[in-house]
């Protein structure tokens, strides 16, 4: 089977955009229009002759419209294999007419959920007849054309204009799209039942659906393919929804790194101007200050070597002076809630720099899930949205932290939760002094962070490393005192860590011996 002419079309849509124009174009080609309810009214209001589905079936729409298309006169006309003698005989015997085109989109289930409708209304917006017709037509795509997306109306009419019929290639594409549409629809329903209606965290069957935004140039490495998808219902706007003001197409690594920067800078929403610099998904400099420019300078000074070719994110709109300063080094991507004209003009001089404006920041405490593919399976967990405040801290040393040490502890802790484990972060006066990430033991992370701080002091000609008098955060407990002692050697005076090691008493004793102040959070933030 190749080209199929369209003599009868069944139209039943929730989204009526472009419907009248499509109906007119089909009618002009002599296509008989069959429709239901509100779709039929829209077509008639456009001056078109429309046959009701009830005229086709001999049964009225009933049960508040729940039953109208679930009938052999409809599905026989969709599923019949036209060149099968037995099918043809059954159609003739029962007076079943062929339906050549089905245009259907489904009840707005997700929109109904999103607006906070009650359970009864949500249930009523589970489409039954629509998916049934879509699947029947898509299965029989050798003979029937199925269209589920108004964006495809123009292509459909182009097929008819060019050939007077639809091609098999077109019908196959539309069938694939139709089955994806019903699968995504059922996934949304199953998620609502599992998570919202039944309150399950990990249902027995986990169905997820997402939509392609774009294919990317390549993946993590040039020999890998990659694409960007968004879930059917976006829980929180992020990079895919941002406005890209300028610059090259974002790569897989750009998205990954920029997301790490956005997630961290969101921790400072509503606070002093903050700047985050990320390289390979790890922060290499973070600072808050009275001005965004001062925050940029302090963040850069933490590790200016790693900042080269990095990602920058801010918690407030960009201004001209800060943009000019950022442009002094090679930067891949800048992410911010907004940018003034002076900032845009500064970045415009760097044609390849990607500027993304998010018009807001995600909620770092939002619920949701994260997942990792492993060989033979999928690891799923709830997001790490746990948080602590000053009142949650437990002082475990003889010396209590000063007010400034406490502020630096909490700042360092905020950054450490976004650093790959094992993570150690030194912070002083609202800025990171040194960051140690991803080491196999905590002592080495401490030493690397201190080493980077010492290099910064040498680079900028400071009299001493900024780890002197700093607070240090550890994403998990110190299993031995050696990591804490490495921090003390670097000049840290306060420690924040989860606690919970069998050697806590040994670590506390070491802190007391060095006259350090130490607080326990009772919460770990591993990030692998």
C-alpha positions as CSV (number, residue, x, y, z in Angstrom):
1,X,0.0,0.0,0.0
2,X,1.4,3.5,-0.8
3,X,-0.7,6.6,-1.3
4,X,-4.2,6.7,0.3
5,X,-6.8,9.2,-0.8
6,X,-9.0,10.9,1.9
7,X,-12.7,10.6,1.4
8,X,-14.0,10.6,5.0
9,X,-12.4,12.2,8.0
10,X,-13.3,11.9,11.6
11,X,-12.3,15.0,13.7
12,X,-12.6,15.1,17.5
13,X,-10.2,17.5,19.2
14,X,-9.7,19.2,22.6
15,X,-7.2,21.7,21.2
16,X,-9.2,23.5,18.5
17,X,-6.4,25.7,17.2
18,X,-6.3,25.5,13.4
19,X,-9.4,23.3,13.3
20,X,-11.7,25.6,11.3
21,X,-9.0,26.2,8.7
22,X,-8.3,22.4,8.4
23,X,-12.0,21.6,8.1
24,X,-12.4,24.2,5.3
25,X,-9.4,22.8,3.4
26,X,-10.6,19.2,3.7
27,X,-14.1,20.2,2.7
28,X,-12.7,22.0,-0.4
29,X,-11.2,18.7,-1.5
30,X,-14.5,16.9,-1.2
31,X,-13.8,15.2,2.1
32,X,-16.8,14.2,4.2
33,X,-16.4,15.5,7.7
34,X,-17.6,13.5,10.7
35,X,-17.3,14.9,14.2
36,X,-18.4,15.0,17.8
37,X,-19.6,17.6,20.4
38,X,-17.7,20.8,20.6
39,X,-15.5,19.9,17.6
40,X,-18.6,19.6,15.4
41,X,-19.9,22.9,16.7
42,X,-16.7,24.7,15.8
43,X,-16.8,23.3,12.3
44,X,-20.4,24.2,11.8
45,X,-19.8,27.7,13.1
46,X,-17.2,28.0,10.3
47,X,-20.0,27.2,7.8
48,X,-19.1,23.6,7.2
49,X,-21.4,20.6,6.7
50,X,-20.6,18.0,9.4
51,X,-22.1,14.6,10.1
52,X,-22.4,13.7,13.7
53,X,-20.8,10.5,14.9
54,X,-24.2,9.5,16.2
55,X,-25.4,9.5,12.6
56,X,-22.6,7.1,11.7
57,X,-23.2,4.7,14.6
58,X,-27.0,5.0,15.0
59,X,-26.5,5.6,18.7
60,X,-26.7,9.0,20.4
61,X,-23.8,10.3,22.5
62,X,-24.7,9.2,26.0
63,X,-23.6,9.2,29.6
64,X,-22.4,12.9,29.5
65,X,-20.4,12.2,26.4
66,X,-18.5,9.3,27.9
67,X,-19.8,7.0,25.2
68,X,-19.9,8.2,21.6
69,X,-17.1,6.8,19.5
70,X,-16.7,3.4,21.2
71,X,-18.6,1.6,18.5
72,X,-18.0,-1.0,15.7
73,X,-19.2,1.5,13.1
74,X,-16.2,3.7,14.1
75,X,-13.6,1.2,14.9
76,X,-14.6,-1.1,12.1
77,X,-14.1,1.8,9.7
78,X,-10.7,2.4,11.2
79,X,-9.3,-1.1,11.7
80,X,-10.5,-2.8,8.5
81,X,-7.7,-4.1,6.3
82,X,-9.1,-2.8,3.0
83,X,-7.7,-5.4,0.7
84,X,-8.6,-8.3,3.0
85,X,-11.7,-10.0,1.4
86,X,-13.1,-11.1,4.8
87,X,-12.7,-7.6,6.2
88,X,-14.3,-6.1,3.1
89,X,-17.2,-8.5,3.4
90,X,-17.8,-7.7,7.0
91,X,-17.8,-4.0,6.2
92,X,-20.4,-4.5,3.5
93,X,-22.5,-6.9,5.6
94,X,-22.8,-4.4,8.5
95,X,-22.8,-1.2,6.5
96,X,-19.5,0.0,7.9
97,X,-18.0,2.9,5.9
98,X,-14.2,3.4,5.8
99,X,-12.7,6.3,7.7
100,X,-9.5,7.5,5.9
101,X,-8.4,10.3,8.2
102,X,-8.6,10.7,12.0
103,X,-7.7,14.0,13.6
104,X,-7.7,13.7,17.4
105,X,-6.1,15.3,20.3
106,X,-7.0,14.3,23.8
107,X,-8.8,15.7,26.8
108,X,-6.6,18.1,28.7
109,X,-5.7,15.8,31.6
110,X,-2.4,17.4,32.6
111,X,-3.8,20.9,32.3
112,X,-6.6,19.9,34.6
113,X,-4.2,18.5,37.2
114,X,-2.0,21.6,36.9
115,X,-4.8,24.0,37.7
116,X,-5.5,22.2,40.9
117,X,-8.9,20.6,40.0
118,X,-10.6,18.2,42.3
119,X,-10.4,14.5,41.9
120,X,-13.7,14.1,40.1
121,X,-12.8,16.6,37.5
122,X,-9.4,15.1,37.0
123,X,-11.0,11.7,36.5
124,X,-13.5,13.1,34.0
125,X,-10.6,14.4,32.0
126,X,-9.2,11.0,31.4
127,X,-9.9,10.4,27.7
128,X,-11.0,6.9,26.7
129,X,-12.5,7.1,23.2
130,X,-9.8,9.5,21.9
131,X,-6.9,7.2,22.6
132,X,-8.9,4.2,21.3
133,X,-9.4,5.9,18.0
134,X,-5.8,7.1,17.8
135,X,-4.5,3.6,18.4
136,X,-6.9,2.0,16.0
137,X,-6.0,4.5,13.2
138,X,-2.2,4.3,14.0
139,X,-2.2,0.5,14.0
140,X,-3.9,0.5,10.6
141,X,-1.7,3.2,9.1
142,X,-1.3,1.3,5.9
143,X,-4.8,2.5,5.1
144,X,-5.6,5.3,7.6
145,X,-4.0,8.6,8.3
146,X,-3.8,9.7,12.0
147,X,-2.9,13.3,13.0
148,X,-2.7,14.1,16.7
149,X,-0.8,17.5,16.7
150,X,-2.2,20.7,15.2
151,X,1.4,21.5,14.1
152,X,1.0,18.7,11.5
153,X,-2.1,20.1,9.9
154,X,0.0,22.1,7.4
155,X,2.1,19.1,6.4
156,X,-1.1,17.0,6.0
157,X,-2.6,19.5,3.7
158,X,0.7,19.7,1.8
159,X,0.5,16.0,1.2
160,X,-3.0,16.3,-0.1
161,X,-2.1,19.2,-2.3
162,X,0.9,17.5,-3.8
163,X,-0.5,14.0,-4.3
164,X,-4.3,14.2,-3.7
165,X,-3.5,11.6,-1.1
166,X,-1.2,10.8,1.9
167,X,2.0,8.9,1.4
168,X,3.0,5.8,3.4
169,X,6.0,7.6,4.8
170,X,3.9,10.4,6.1
171,X,1.4,7.9,7.6
172,X,4.2,6.0,9.3
173,X,5.6,9.2,10.8
174,X,2.2,10.2,12.1
175,X,1.5,6.7,13.5
176,X,4.8,6.8,15.4
177,X,3.9,10.2,16.8
178,X,0.4,9.1,17.7
179,X,1.6,6.1,19.7
180,X,4.1,8.4,21.5
181,X,1.2,10.8,22.3
182,X,-1.0,8.1,23.8
183,X,2.0,6.6,25.7
184,X,2.8,10.0,27.2
185,X,-0.8,10.6,28.0
186,X,-1.1,7.3,29.8
187,X,2.2,8.0,31.6
188,X,0.8,11.3,32.9
189,X,-2.3,9.5,34.2
190,X,-0.4,6.7,35.8
191,X,1.9,9.2,37.6
192,X,-1.1,11.2,38.9
193,X,-2.7,8.0,40.2
194,X,0.6,6.8,41.8
195,X,2.0,10.0,43.3
196,X,-1.0,12.4,43.8
197,X,-3.9,10.0,44.3
198,X,-2.2,7.1,46.0
199,X,0.7,8.9,47.6
200,X,3.3,6.3,46.5
201,X,6.9,7.4,46.3
202,X,8.1,4.4,44.3
203,X,5.2,2.8,42.4
204,X,5.5,-0.8,41.0
205,X,5.5,0.5,37.5
206,X,7.1,3.9,36.8
207,X,6.1,5.5,33.5
208,X,7.8,8.7,32.4
209,X,7.3,10.8,29.2
210,X,9.4,13.6,27.8
211,X,9.5,15.8,24.7
212,X,12.5,16.4,22.5
213,X,13.7,20.1,22.6
214,X,16.7,19.7,20.3
215,X,19.4,17.4,19.3
216,X,22.9,18.6,20.4
217,X,26.1,18.7,18.4
218,X,27.4,15.8,20.4
219,X,27.5,14.3,23.9
220,X,30.0,14.4,26.7
221,X,32.6,13.4,24.0
222,X,32.5,14.0,20.3
223,X,31.9,10.4,19.4
224,X,28.7,10.4,21.5
225,X,25.2,11.5,20.4
226,X,23.0,13.7,22.6
227,X,19.7,15.4,22.8
228,X,17.8,17.7,25.2
229,X,14.4,16.6,26.4
230,X,11.9,18.1,28.9
231,X,9.3,16.2,30.9
232,X,5.7,16.4,29.8
233,X,5.0,18.6,32.9
234,X,7.9,20.8,33.8
235,X,8.1,20.9,37.7
236,X,10.4,23.9,37.7
237,X,11.6,26.1,34.8
238,X,15.3,25.9,34.2
239,X,17.8,26.1,31.3
240,X,15.5,24.6,28.7
241,X,13.0,27.4,29.3
242,X,15.7,30.2,29.5
243,X,16.1,32.8,26.8
244,X,19.4,32.4,25.0
245,X,20.3,36.0,24.1
246,X,23.5,35.2,22.2
247,X,26.2,32.7,21.5
248,X,26.7,29.3,20.0
249,X,24.4,26.3,20.5
250,X,24.8,24.8,24.0
251,X,26.5,21.5,24.2
252,X,25.7,18.6,26.4
253,X,28.5,19.6,28.8
254,X,27.4,23.2,28.7
255,X,23.9,22.2,29.9
256,X,25.3,19.9,32.6
257,X,27.7,22.5,34.0
258,X,25.3,25.4,33.6
259,X,22.6,23.5,35.5
260,X,25.1,22.8,38.3
261,X,25.8,26.6,38.5
262,X,22.0,27.4,38.4
263,X,21.2,24.9,41.1
264,X,23.9,26.4,43.4
265,X,23.2,30.0,42.8
266,X,19.5,29.4,43.5
267,X,20.5,28.7,47.1
268,X,21.2,32.5,47.4
269,X,17.9,33.7,46.0
270,X,16.7,36.8,47.8
271,X,20.0,37.3,49.5
272,X,23.0,39.5,48.8
273,X,24.3,39.5,45.2
274,X,26.0,36.2,44.6
275,X,28.3,34.7,41.9
276,X,28.9,31.1,41.2
277,X,31.7,29.9,38.9
278,X,31.5,26.2,37.9
279,X,33.9,24.0,36.0
280,X,33.1,20.4,35.1
281,X,30.0,20.5,37.3
282,X,32.0,21.5,40.4
283,X,32.0,25.0,41.8
284,X,35.5,26.5,41.7
285,X,34.5,29.9,43.2
286,X,31.4,31.2,45.1
287,X,30.9,34.6,46.8
288,X,28.3,37.0,48.1
289,X,29.0,40.7,48.5
290,X,27.3,44.1,48.7
291,X,27.7,44.4,44.9
292,X,27.6,41.9,42.1
293,X,31.0,43.1,40.9
294,X,32.6,42.5,44.3
295,X,31.0,39.1,44.4
296,X,32.5,38.3,41.0
297,X,36.0,39.4,42.0
298,X,35.9,37.3,45.3
299,X,34.6,34.2,43.5
300,X,37.2,34.5,40.8
301,X,40.0,34.9,43.3
302,X,39.2,31.5,44.8
303,X,40.5,29.6,41.8
304,X,41.2,31.8,38.7
305,X,42.9,29.0,36.9
306,X,39.9,26.7,37.0
307,X,37.5,29.6,36.2
308,X,39.0,29.8,32.7
309,X,36.5,28.4,30.3
310,X,33.9,28.0,33.1
311,X,30.3,28.7,33.7
312,X,29.1,31.8,35.6
313,X,25.7,32.1,37.3
314,X,24.3,35.0,39.4
315,X,21.4,35.3,41.7
316,X,20.5,38.9,40.6
317,X,20.3,40.5,37.1
318,X,23.6,41.3,35.5
319,X,24.9,44.9,35.3
320,X,27.4,46.5,32.9
321,X,30.5,46.6,35.2
322,X,30.1,42.9,36.2
323,X,29.6,41.9,32.6
324,X,32.7,43.8,31.5
325,X,34.7,42.0,34.3
326,X,33.4,38.6,33.3
327,X,34.4,39.3,29.7
328,X,38.0,39.7,30.8
329,X,38.4,35.9,31.0
330,X,37.3,33.2,28.6
331,X,33.8,32.1,29.8
332,X,31.6,29.5,28.1
333,X,28.2,30.3,29.5
334,X,26.7,33.0,31.8
335,X,23.3,32.3,33.5
336,X,21.3,35.0,35.3
337,X,17.8,36.0,36.1
338,X,18.2,39.1,33.8
339,X,20.6,41.6,32.4
340,X,20.5,45.3,31.8
341,X,21.3,47.0,28.5
342,X,24.9,47.7,29.5
343,X,25.5,44.0,30.4
344,X,24.0,42.9,27.1
345,X,26.2,45.3,25.2
346,X,29.3,44.1,27.0
347,X,28.6,40.4,26.3
348,X,27.7,41.2,22.7
349,X,31.4,41.8,22.1
350,X,32.0,38.1,22.9
351,X,30.1,36.5,20.0
352,X,30.6,32.9,21.2
353,X,29.7,33.5,24.8
354,X,26.3,32.0,25.6
355,X,24.1,34.3,27.7
356,X,21.1,32.6,29.2
357,X,18.4,34.6,31.1
358,X,16.1,32.5,33.3
359,X,13.7,35.2,34.5
360,X,13.9,33.7,38.0
361,X,15.6,31.0,39.9
362,X,14.4,27.4,40.7
363,X,13.4,26.5,44.2
364,X,16.3,24.5,45.7
365,X,13.9,22.9,48.1
366,X,11.4,21.7,45.5
367,X,10.3,18.0,45.6
368,X,11.1,15.6,42.8
369,X,13.4,12.8,41.8
370,X,16.8,12.3,40.4
371,X,17.9,9.2,38.5
372,X,21.0,7.5,37.2
373,X,21.2,4.8,34.6
374,X,23.2,1.7,35.6
375,X,23.8,-1.4,33.6
376,X,20.6,-3.4,33.7
377,X,18.6,-0.8,35.7
378,X,17.8,2.7,36.8
379,X,18.6,4.2,40.3
380,X,15.9,6.6,41.4
381,X,15.9,8.7,44.5
382,X,14.1,11.8,45.9
383,X,16.0,15.1,45.3
384,X,18.4,16.2,47.9
385,X,16.3,19.1,49.1
386,X,17.1,18.7,52.8
387,X,18.2,21.9,54.5
388,X,19.5,23.0,57.9
389,X,19.5,26.4,59.6
390,X,21.4,27.9,62.5
391,X,18.9,26.4,65.0
392,X,19.6,22.9,63.7
393,X,23.4,23.1,64.5
394,X,24.8,21.3,67.5
395,X,28.0,22.8,69.0
396,X,30.2,19.8,70.0
397,X,33.4,21.5,71.0
398,X,34.5,23.4,74.1
399,X,34.7,26.6,72.1
400,X,31.6,28.0,70.5
401,X,31.8,29.6,67.0
402,X,31.8,33.3,66.8
403,X,28.9,35.0,64.9
404,X,31.2,35.4,61.8
405,X,32.4,31.9,62.0
406,X,28.8,30.7,62.2
407,X,27.9,32.7,59.0
408,X,31.0,31.3,57.2
409,X,30.1,27.8,58.4
410,X,26.6,28.0,56.9
411,X,27.9,29.6,53.7
412,X,30.6,26.8,53.3
413,X,27.9,24.2,54.0
414,X,25.6,25.6,51.3
415,X,28.4,25.4,48.7
416,X,29.7,21.9,49.9
417,X,26.3,20.3,49.2
418,X,26.9,21.1,45.5
419,X,30.5,19.8,45.3
420,X,31.3,16.3,44.2
421,X,32.2,14.0,47.1
422,X,34.4,13.8,48.9
423,X,33.9,17.5,49.3
424,X,35.7,20.1,51.5
425,X,35.0,23.8,51.3
426,X,36.9,26.6,53.1
427,X,35.0,29.9,53.3
428,X,35.7,33.3,54.8
429,X,33.7,36.5,54.9
430,X,31.0,35.2,52.4
431,X,33.4,33.8,49.8
432,X,35.0,30.4,49.2
433,X,38.7,30.3,50.0
434,X,39.4,26.8,48.7
435,X,37.4,23.9,47.3
436,X,38.5,20.3,47.3
437,X,36.2,18.0,45.2
438,X,35.8,14.4,44.2
439,X,38.7,12.8,46.0
440,X,38.7,9.2,47.3
441,X,39.5,10.3,50.8
442,X,38.5,13.4,52.8
443,X,42.1,14.2,53.9
444,X,43.2,14.7,50.3
445,X,40.1,16.9,49.6
446,X,41.2,19.1,52.6
447,X,44.7,19.3,51.3
448,X,43.8,20.1,47.7
449,X,41.4,22.9,48.9
450,X,44.2,24.3,51.0
451,X,46.7,24.1,48.2
452,X,44.3,26.0,45.8
453,X,43.9,28.7,48.5
454,X,47.7,29.0,48.9
455,X,48.1,29.3,45.1
456,X,45.5,32.1,45.1
457,X,47.4,33.9,47.8
458,X,50.5,33.7,45.7
459,X,48.8,34.8,42.5
460,X,47.2,37.9,44.1
461,X,50.1,38.7,46.4
462,X,48.2,38.3,49.6
463,X,50.2,38.1,52.9
464,X,48.5,34.8,53.8
465,X,46.1,32.3,52.5
466,X,42.4,33.0,53.0
467,X,42.0,29.7,54.7
468,X,43.6,31.4,57.7
469,X,40.6,32.2,60.0
470,X,38.2,30.4,57.7
471,X,35.4,28.0,58.3
472,X,35.5,24.6,56.6
473,X,32.6,22.4,55.6
474,X,32.7,18.7,55.0
475,X,29.8,17.1,53.1
476,X,30.0,13.9,55.2
477,X,31.6,13.1,58.6
478,X,35.3,13.0,59.2
479,X,36.0,9.3,59.6
480,X,39.4,10.1,61.1
481,X,40.9,13.2,62.7
482,X,43.4,13.6,59.9
483,X,41.1,15.5,57.6
484,X,40.2,17.9,60.4
485,X,43.9,18.3,61.3
486,X,44.7,19.1,57.6
487,X,42.1,21.9,57.8
488,X,43.6,23.2,61.0
489,X,47.0,23.2,59.4
490,X,45.5,25.4,56.7
491,X,44.4,27.9,59.3
492,X,40.7,27.1,59.6
493,X,39.2,28.0,63.0
494,X,35.7,26.6,62.6
495,X,34.3,23.3,61.3
496,X,30.8,22.3,60.1
497,X,30.1,18.6,59.4
498,X,27.3,16.1,59.7
499,X,28.8,14.0,62.5
500,X,27.8,10.4,63.1
501,X,31.2,8.7,62.8
502,X,32.1,6.0,65.3
503,X,35.2,8.2,65.9
504,X,33.3,11.4,66.6
505,X,34.8,11.7,70.1
506,X,38.3,11.4,68.6
507,X,37.6,14.1,66.1
508,X,36.0,16.3,68.7
509,X,39.1,15.9,70.9
510,X,41.4,16.8,68.1
511,X,39.3,20.0,67.4
512,X,39.4,20.9,71.1
513,X,43.2,20.4,71.2
514,X,43.5,22.9,68.3
515,X,41.0,25.3,69.9
516,X,38.6,24.9,66.9
517,X,34.9,25.5,67.1
518,X,32.9,22.6,65.5
519,X,29.2,22.1,64.8
520,X,27.3,19.1,63.7
521,X,24.4,19.3,61.2
522,X,23.1,15.8,61.5
523,X,22.6,15.8,57.7
524,X,24.9,14.4,55.0
525,X,25.1,15.7,51.4
526,X,27.0,13.2,49.3
527,X,27.0,14.1,45.6
528,X,28.5,11.4,43.4
